[in-house]
Amino acid sequence: MPGGREETVEDSEILQIFLDSEDPVLFTGEVADEIGFSNQGTLPRLHGLADRDLLKSKDGGRTIVWWLTDEGREFIEESESD
């Protein structure tokens, strides 16, 4: 398959990790561990969700933290009702 591996995790599954977490923010590595991707494979997915306003992030230099937005919560609810 040219261009990299196929995406095997839905956006709603990634967002659900944030909803289920007891922590208000997650590191890229924590999300990567949950979905079974590398940090490098996870980062573009998180940036893509942030570009759609489903996640927000803050870069602390060497570490980025991510959190779920209200739009992200709505996306999950809509996905569950489909």
PLY file of the C-alpha trace (Angstrom):
ply
format ascii 1.0
element vertex 82
property float x
property float y
property float z
element edge 81
property int vertex1
property int vertex2
end_header
0.00 0.00 0.00
1.78 3.16 -1.12
1.71 6.24 1.08
1.74 4.56 4.48
-0.47 2.30 6.49
-4.23 2.25 6.33
-6.03 4.09 9.11
-7.56 1.41 11.28
-8.92 3.64 14.03
-11.95 5.88 13.54
-11.84 9.51 14.64
-14.66 8.81 17.08
-12.56 6.06 18.71
-9.69 8.50 19.28
-12.03 11.11 20.71
-13.64 8.51 22.97
-10.23 7.97 24.63
-10.36 11.58 25.80
-13.96 11.25 26.96
-13.18 8.10 28.96
-10.00 9.47 30.54
-9.98 10.68 34.13
-7.33 13.23 33.12
-8.45 16.52 31.55
-5.51 16.42 29.10
-3.55 13.62 27.45
-0.07 13.41 25.97
0.42 12.16 22.42
2.09 9.01 23.77
-0.89 8.17 25.96
-3.21 8.31 22.96
-0.70 6.34 20.87
-0.62 3.57 23.49
-4.41 3.34 23.50
-4.74 3.02 19.72
-1.62 0.94 19.14
0.11 3.47 16.89
3.54 5.06 17.23
3.75 8.65 18.42
4.70 9.62 14.87
1.63 7.84 13.52
-0.66 9.36 16.12
0.47 12.98 15.88
-0.97 13.66 12.39
-4.30 12.17 13.45
-4.43 14.44 16.52
-3.47 17.48 14.46
-6.20 16.60 11.97
-8.78 16.43 14.75
-7.52 19.75 16.09
-7.81 21.29 12.60
-11.49 20.32 12.73
-11.84 21.88 16.23
-12.57 18.48 17.80
-9.42 18.70 19.95
-7.32 21.54 21.30
-3.64 21.37 22.14
-0.90 23.24 23.92
2.76 22.77 23.08
5.06 22.88 26.08
8.26 22.67 24.07
9.06 18.97 23.96
5.58 17.85 24.96
2.12 18.52 23.54
-1.01 18.07 25.61
-4.42 17.54 23.99
-7.97 17.89 25.25
-11.47 17.33 23.93
-13.52 20.35 22.82
-17.28 20.78 23.05
-17.35 20.15 19.30
-15.47 16.89 19.90
-18.07 15.81 22.46
-20.85 16.59 19.99
-19.03 14.58 17.30
-18.92 11.54 19.60
-22.62 11.89 20.44
-23.51 12.14 16.75
-21.34 9.11 15.94
-23.09 7.07 18.64
-26.52 7.94 17.27
-25.67 6.79 13.70
0 1
1 2
2 3
3 4
4 5
5 6
6 7
7 8
8 9
9 10
10 11
11 12
12 13
13 14
14 15
15 16
16 17
17 18
18 19
19 20
20 21
21 22
22 23
23 24
24 25
25 26
26 27
27 28
28 29
29 30
30 31
31 32
32 33
33 34
34 35
35 36
36 37
37 38
38 39
39 40
40 41
41 42
42 43
43 44
44 45
45 46
46 47
47 48
48 49
49 50
50 51
51 52
52 53
53 54
54 55
55 56
56 57
57 58
58 59
59 60
60 61
61 62
62 63
63 64
64 65
65 66
66 67
67 68
68 69
69 70
70 71
71 72
72 73
73 74
74 75
75 76
76 77
77 78
78 79
79 80
80 81
